[in-house]
């Protein structure tokens, strides 16, 4: 099974290492699903992680963020990033996630973004929350985690 995570899932996993996004990344590292990213998703994760207010929280400098993303690039499936779609009317910047999923044949997009989640499903790709992905898709039992 293949899944695309939106950039906020990666950022949240860095900021809250016990939260649901971190649990999803842990499940990926354990081989429970194949993670798919695109160059545009990696660029967005990098951009957001380097916001000064977030750097203060996670305490990683630019080379450390780049190392983190290098590890992601070397372990995840990278879609080419060539496909363009126009699906998310309220926030076209979210189209990159749908394009990535289509290019790589992913079954799921995991997002907390209301604009993206309002699509619900596109060409067989289900757009689900982190909790839905962990419980309904991966079958995890969740602890009380913020």
C-alpha positions in Angstrom: 0.0 0.0 0.0 1.3 3.5 -0.9 0.5 6.7 0.9 1.3 10.4 0.4 1.6 12.6 3.5 1.1 16.3 3.3 3.9 18.6 4.4 2.3 19.4 7.7 2.5 15.7 8.7 6.3 15.7 8.4 6.5 19.0 10.2 4.2 17.8 13.0 6.3 14.7 13.4 9.4 16.7 13.9 7.7 19.1 16.4 5.8 16.4 18.3 7.8 13.1 18.2 5.0 11.2 19.9 2.0 12.5 18.0 0.0 10.8 15.3 2.1 12.0 12.4 5.2 10.7 14.1 3.4 7.4 14.7 2.6 7.3 10.9 6.3 7.8 10.0 7.3 5.1 12.5 4.8 2.7 10.9 6.4 3.6 7.5 9.9 2.9 8.9 8.6 -0.5 10.2 7.4 -1.4 6.6 3.7 -1.1 7.2 3.2 1.0 4.0 5.2 2.7 1.3 5.7 6.4 1.6 5.6 8.5 -1.6 6.9 12.0 -1.9 7.5 14.4 -4.8 10.2 17.1 -5.2 7.4 19.7 -4.6 6.4 18.1 -1.3 10.1 17.8 -0.1 10.6 21.5 -1.0 7.5 22.5 1.0 8.6 20.5 4.0 12.0 22.2 3.9 10.6 25.6 3.5 8.2 25.2 6.5 10.8 23.6 8.7 13.1 26.6 8.1 10.5 29.1 9.2 12.3 31.0 12.1 9.5 30.4 14.6 9.7 26.6 13.9 13.5 26.5 14.0 13.2 27.9 17.5 11.0 24.9 18.4 12.8 22.0 16.7 16.3 23.5 17.1 17.6 22.1 13.8 19.8 24.3 11.7 19.6 24.3 7.9 22.2 21.5 7.3 20.3 19.3 9.8 17.0 19.9 8.0 18.7 19.0 4.7 20.1 15.8 6.3 16.6 14.9 7.5 15.2 15.4 4.0 18.1 13.5 2.4 17.1 10.5 4.5 13.5 10.9 3.4 14.6 11.1 -0.3 16.7 8.0 0.0 14.0 5.9 1.8 10.7 7.0 0.2 9.4 6.4 -3.2 9.9 9.6 -5.2 7.3 10.5 -7.8 8.6 12.5 -10.8 6.5 15.6 -10.0 5.7 16.1 -13.7 1.9 15.7 -13.5 -0.3 18.8 -12.9 -3.9 18.5 -11.8 -6.5 21.0 -10.8 -8.7 19.4 -8.1 -8.6 21.4 -4.9 -10.5 24.6 -5.8 -10.2 26.3 -2.5 -6.4 25.8 -2.2 -4.7 24.9 -5.5 -1.3 24.5 -3.7 -2.7 21.2 -2.3 -3.0 19.8 -5.9 0.6 18.6 -5.6 -0.4 15.9 -3.2 -3.1 14.5 -5.5 -0.6 14.7 -8.5 2.0 12.8 -6.4 -0.5 10.1 -5.5 -1.7 9.7 -9.1 1.9 9.5 -10.4 2.9 6.9 -7.9 -0.3 4.9 -7.8 -0.9 5.7 -4.1 -4.1 4.6 -2.4 -4.1 7.3 0.3 -3.3 10.9 1.0 -2.9 11.6 4.8 -3.7 15.2 5.6 -5.2 17.4 8.3 -5.8 20.2 5.8 -9.5 20.9 5.5 -9.3 22.0 1.8 -7.6 18.8 0.8 -9.7 16.6 3.0 -12.9 18.1 1.6 -12.1 16.3 -1.7 -12.5 13.0 0.3 -11.6 10.8 -2.8 -10.2 11.4 -6.2 -9.8 8.7 -8.8 -9.8 6.0 -6.2 -7.3 7.8 -3.9 -8.8 8.3 -0.4 -7.9 11.4 1.5 -7.9 10.7 5.2 -6.9 12.2 8.5 -3.9 11.0 10.4 -6.1 9.2 13.0 -8.2 7.5 10.2 -5.0 6.3 8.6 -3.6 4.9 11.8 -6.7 3.3 13.0 -8.9 2.4 10.0 -6.1 1.7 7.5 -3.1 0.5 9.5 -5.2 -1.0 12.3 -3.3 0.7 15.2 -4.8 1.1 18.6 -4.2 4.7 19.6 -3.0 5.9 23.0 -4.2 9.3 24.3 -1.8 11.5 22.4 -2.3 15.2 21.6 
